[in-house]
Amino acid sequence: MDTTNNIRNQFAKLILLFQLVFLSCSHNSQSSTSSNDSTTIESRKVPIDSICSLDKNYLEKIYGTPVENDTFLLNLGVHEFRVELYNIFRPKYLETHEVYINENTWKIDSIYNFTVWYHMDNDSLLPVDSCRWDIYTEF
């Protein structure tokens, strides 16, 4: 009987611990959301996961001029850093279309850069992919 009560007590403690952790995480996410609404410079930074929904001019207003800018023809092959673009533009498509990509890299902070690839289509730049990467990464 004591063993059963002991197991129940331990189970109850685990449930209570889980609830405390869950509520703590929920509170932190709400407080971080409200801090993003402030008018500080940091609140103007673009969340990395929404980069592809933004145009280059907007990013330049927030982060300034890209530290690197390159334009290339995807059909001619790419190195490891750009290989994910082949998940967007399949080989069959590249057989019949020339795909020009404009690559822009901005410095986020002292640790990270982020790169956005734009498809150059009829004088417009359409964001197609992005990558946040540690500045010490070698590709």
C-alpha positions as a LaTeX table, in Angstrom:
\begin{tabular}{lrrr}
\hline
Residue & $x$ (\AA) & $y$ (\AA) & $z$ (\AA) \\
\hline
Met1 & 0.00 & 0.00 & 0.00 \\
Asp2 & 2.85 & 2.38 & 0.84 \\
Thr3 & 4.42 & 1.71 & $-2.54$ \\
Thr4 & 1.19 & 2.62 & $-4.34$ \\
Asn5 & 0.87 & 5.87 & $-2.39$ \\
Asn6 & 4.51 & 6.69 & $-3.05$ \\
Ile7 & 4.03 & 6.17 & $-6.80$ \\
Arg8 & 0.89 & 8.35 & $-6.75$ \\
Asn9 & 2.76 & 11.12 & $-4.90$ \\
Gln10 & 5.64 & 10.99 & $-7.38$ \\
Phe11 & 3.21 & 11.05 & $-10.29$ \\
Ala12 & 1.38 & 14.05 & $-8.80$ \\
Lys13 & 4.70 & 15.87 & $-8.37$ \\
Leu14 & 5.58 & 15.17 & $-12.01$ \\
Ile15 & 2.25 & 16.55 & $-13.19$ \\
Leu16 & 2.72 & 19.66 & $-11.05$ \\
Leu17 & 6.26 & 20.13 & $-12.38$ \\
Phe18 & 5.01 & 19.73 & $-15.96$ \\
Gln19 & 2.30 & 22.35 & $-15.38$ \\
Leu20 & 4.78 & 24.81 & $-13.89$ \\
Val21 & 7.16 & 24.39 & $-16.81$ \\
Phe22 & 4.35 & 24.67 & $-19.36$ \\
Leu23 & 2.91 & 27.81 & $-17.76$ \\
Ser24 & 6.37 & 29.33 & $-17.50$ \\
Cys25 & 7.01 & 28.77 & $-21.22$ \\
Ser26 & 3.63 & 30.24 & $-22.14$ \\
His27 & 4.31 & 33.30 & $-20.02$ \\
Asn28 & 7.75 & 33.82 & $-21.56$ \\
Ser29 & 6.42 & 33.66 & $-25.10$ \\
Gln30 & 3.73 & 36.22 & $-24.26$ \\
Ser31 & 6.21 & 38.57 & $-22.62$ \\
Ser32 & 8.60 & 38.30 & $-25.58$ \\
Thr33 & 5.74 & 39.11 & $-27.93$ \\
Ser34 & 4.81 & 42.21 & $-25.98$ \\
Ser35 & 8.46 & 43.34 & $-25.89$ \\
Asn36 & 8.53 & 43.12 & $-29.71$ \\
Asp37 & 5.80 & 45.75 & $-29.79$ \\
Ser38 & 8.08 & 48.36 & $-28.24$ \\
Thr39 & 9.66 & 51.07 & $-30.35$ \\
Thr40 & 13.27 & 50.12 & $-29.68$ \\
Ile41 & 15.69 & 49.51 & $-32.51$ \\
Glu42 & 15.67 & 45.79 & $-31.72$ \\
Ser43 & 11.92 & 45.59 & $-32.32$ \\
Arg44 & 12.50 & 46.75 & $-35.90$ \\
Lys45 & 14.61 & 43.68 & $-36.62$ \\
Val46 & 13.00 & 41.16 & $-38.93$ \\
Pro47 & 12.30 & 37.65 & $-37.57$ \\
Ile48 & 14.51 & 35.26 & $-39.51$ \\
Asp49 & 11.66 & 32.88 & $-40.30$ \\
Ser50 & 9.77 & 35.60 & $-42.20$ \\
Ile51 & 12.64 & 36.79 & $-44.41$ \\
Cys52 & 11.23 & 35.15 & $-47.54$ \\
Ser53 & 8.05 & 37.17 & $-47.28$ \\
Leu54 & 9.93 & 40.47 & $-47.43$ \\
Asp55 & 11.37 & 42.42 & $-50.30$ \\
Lys56 & 14.95 & 43.58 & $-50.60$ \\
Asn57 & 14.16 & 47.28 & $-50.23$ \\
Tyr58 & 12.46 & 46.69 & $-46.89$ \\
Leu59 & 15.40 & 44.64 & $-45.60$ \\
Glu60 & 17.81 & 47.36 & $-46.69$ \\
Lys61 & 15.82 & 49.93 & $-44.69$ \\
Ile62 & 16.16 & 47.77 & $-41.58$ \\
Tyr63 & 19.66 & 46.29 & $-41.95$ \\
Gly64 & 21.33 & 48.63 & $-44.42$ \\
Thr65 & 23.25 & 47.69 & $-47.51$ \\
Pro66 & 24.05 & 43.97 & $-47.80$ \\
Val67 & 27.64 & 43.10 & $-46.90$ \\
Glu68 & 27.68 & 40.80 & $-49.95$ \\
Asn69 & 25.67 & 40.86 & $-53.17$ \\
Asp70 & 26.00 & 38.47 & $-56.10$ \\
Thr71 & 23.97 & 37.57 & $-59.18$ \\
Phe72 & 24.34 & 34.19 & $-60.88$ \\
Leu73 & 22.68 & 31.85 & $-63.34$ \\
Leu74 & 21.37 & 28.86 & $-61.37$ \\
Asn75 & 21.46 & 26.64 & $-64.46$ \\
Leu76 & 25.29 & 26.66 & $-64.45$ \\
Gly77 & 25.60 & 24.86 & $-61.11$ \\
Val78 & 26.19 & 26.04 & $-57.57$ \\
His79 & 28.38 & 25.28 & $-54.58$ \\
Glu80 & 27.22 & 23.78 & $-51.28$ \\
Phe81 & 25.91 & 27.04 & $-49.78$ \\
Arg82 & 23.42 & 27.51 & $-52.63$ \\
Val83 & 22.41 & 23.88 & $-53.22$ \\
Glu84 & 19.04 & 24.25 & $-51.44$ \\
Leu85 & 17.89 & 26.38 & $-54.38$ \\
Tyr86 & 17.56 & 23.14 & $-56.36$ \\
Asn87 & 14.70 & 22.20 & $-54.01$ \\
Ile88 & 12.84 & 25.23 & $-55.34$ \\
Phe89 & 13.88 & 25.11 & $-59.00$ \\
Arg90 & 13.83 & 21.47 & $-60.13$ \\
Pro91 & 16.12 & 20.14 & $-62.89$ \\
Lys92 & 13.20 & 19.72 & $-65.34$ \\
Tyr93 & 12.34 & 23.41 & $-64.93$ \\
Leu94 & 15.98 & 24.46 & $-65.32$ \\
Glu95 & 16.18 & 22.52 & $-68.61$ \\
Thr96 & 13.71 & 24.93 & $-70.21$ \\
His97 & 14.17 & 28.17 & $-68.22$ \\
Glu98 & 17.16 & 30.36 & $-67.40$ \\
Val99 & 16.95 & 31.22 & $-63.71$ \\
Tyr100 & 18.92 & 34.23 & $-62.51$ \\
Ile101 & 19.34 & 34.53 & $-58.76$ \\
Asn102 & 20.31 & 37.64 & $-56.82$ \\
Glu103 & 21.98 & 36.69 & $-53.53$ \\
Asn104 & 22.20 & 39.21 & $-50.68$ \\
Thr105 & 23.86 & 38.73 & $-47.30$ \\
Trp106 & 23.26 & 40.99 & $-44.31$ \\
Lys107 & 25.08 & 41.00 & $-40.97$ \\
Ile108 & 22.54 & 40.39 & $-38.19$ \\
Asp109 & 24.87 & 40.79 & $-35.22$ \\
Ser110 & 28.39 & 39.84 & $-34.15$ \\
Ile111 & 27.62 & 36.12 & $-34.53$ \\
Tyr112 & 25.15 & 35.66 & $-37.41$ \\
Asn113 & 24.65 & 36.67 & $-41.01$ \\
Phe114 & 21.64 & 35.90 & $-43.11$ \\
Thr115 & 21.39 & 35.44 & $-46.83$ \\
Val116 & 18.30 & 35.89 & $-48.95$ \\
Trp117 & 18.06 & 34.57 & $-52.51$ \\
Tyr118 & 15.81 & 36.41 & $-54.94$ \\
His119 & 14.62 & 35.10 & $-58.28$ \\
Met120 & 15.12 & 37.81 & $-60.89$ \\
Asp121 & 11.91 & 37.79 & $-62.90$ \\
Asn122 & 10.93 & 40.58 & $-65.33$ \\
Asp123 & 12.81 & 43.34 & $-63.48$ \\
Ser124 & 11.47 & 42.26 & $-60.09$ \\
Leu125 & 13.13 & 40.39 & $-57.25$ \\
Leu126 & 11.02 & 37.59 & $-55.77$ \\
Pro127 & 12.34 & 36.13 & $-52.47$ \\
Val128 & 12.67 & 32.35 & $-52.77$ \\
Asp129 & 14.84 & 31.18 & $-49.87$ \\
Ser130 & 16.95 & 32.34 & $-46.94$ \\
Cys131 & 19.62 & 31.03 & $-44.60$ \\
Arg132 & 20.81 & 32.28 & $-41.23$ \\
Trp133 & 24.37 & 31.20 & $-40.59$ \\
Asp134 & 27.18 & 31.58 & $-38.10$ \\
Ile135 & 29.88 & 33.93 & $-39.44$ \\
Tyr136 & 32.53 & 31.31 & $-38.68$ \\
Thr137 & 30.88 & 28.66 & $-40.86$ \\
Glu138 & 32.87 & 27.62 & $-43.91$ \\
Phe139 & 30.97 & 26.41 & $-46.95$ \\
\hline
\end{tabular}
